[in-house]
Amino acid sequence: MSKQYAGETCVLAYSGGLDTSVAVAWLRETLGFEVVTCTGDLGATGDLDAVQRKAIASGARKAIVQDAREIFLRYFVWPALQAGALYEDRYPLATALGRPLLAKLLVDAARAENARFVAHGCTGKGNDQVRFELAVGALAPDLTVIAPMRGGMNMTRDEEIDYARKHGIPVEATKKSPYSVDMNLWGRSIEAGVLEDPWGAPPRDVFQWTVDGRPRRGAGETARDRDRFRRGRPGHARRREGGEHRPCAAP
């Protein structure tokens, strides 16, 4: 494939994980793009400076990071909670809620960089590609969406890990633990590796927030915590001992 986009800027929705880190180098090396990454922190990104450094180390010309937690909570999480939004009446929306907001941030970054192309790291088998591309199409139909994971890169997870090592891209995934994890302040989704087999039970090492489906409880926590709601939104929690905390007061 020739470097048909040499000199063009492509803004990539960047999580800092294996797929998008490899995509930075692949878009630049294979297609000739100048890559600008766009990262929106929805509550689980962690050190934004570290994400920025990782994007640059992966080959990005510029790395944009934005704290979008308040917007996500106010305009996405709370309305979903009020609506009792569950996929097939049992699966709480978390990753799905964040995609339209990330797409909006991606479009904003493309406008700021005068870019005609945006890209994402979604594969061709999931719903995320639809969420990103419909949102981008609604907000900016003039932008062209590049989906390297759906066509072009054509790498397995193991091949991506080898590619990252060869190109000096810092990634945490290993062939022994190849999970792809997406988190935000509302939920955590895990895929890839042995989880691709629908007949197999998830191994214990995939659980971080729960223990085999049960909530983890740290020292001093009690099962008697109570959340108070006002107009469908949590206001504050009261523990049996009488102490209160206000994680995010409902407006």
Phi, psi and omega in degrees: 000127181284162179278073189287347181247024181305130179091345179276151176259134176236128178264120185255128171292113193243123179262340185093359179276187184298309186302308185285333176292318176293323180298326177304307182293321183293317179298322181284314186285321187268317184259346177088009181292148160274119188260128170246127180265151179229117181239127175251123179277112178256020175115358181222009182289328180086228184285103182296326178296321179293321177297319179298314180296322181294320178297317179295318179296334179279350176121003181288143175287327182208147180233118180259127177234140183222136176274106184247020185296315182295317178298316181299315182295312187288319189255353181235306184292308182298314177300323179294321178294316179298326182276352185062041187288110177231136176282124183053035175064016180211339188256111181296134178287130178220289176302317181299326180293327185280338187296315179300322178293317178297323177295321177297316177297323179296315178296317178300318180294321179297319178297317181294330182264003183055040181266145177259357184229142171231160181217157176223169182254022181283147177276178181270007185246355184247181180277341185300321179301322180292315181299313180297311189286325175293321179294315178297317180297325179287322185274327185209075184297345179281344180281144176262130181264127175256132181235081185299328181289338182271339181188128179119298180293311175048048179245144169283170178300318180297320179293324176296319179298316178296318179298317180297316179295319180297324183262008177068030180272124181284114178226155182264340183295145175232164179292334178284325180232081190267020187298146171254119187241134173236128181228150164215185185291352183253344182183176183219128179239140182230138176213180177081176181063220183293345180289348178289343179270108184292346181271348182264142177285142179299132177291160185297332186287355177277342184274126177238318181271342181226166174245103183051043177092351178261141181300139172286142177231127180274179180299132176091348179279152181227147179286357183264011175299144179230133175265136175256136184243146174225120184054039176083002181243142180292134179261303176200167181246142178239129176267161184301328181291348177105348179285154181231150166224156182236086183299324177193104183293135179288133180290000000 
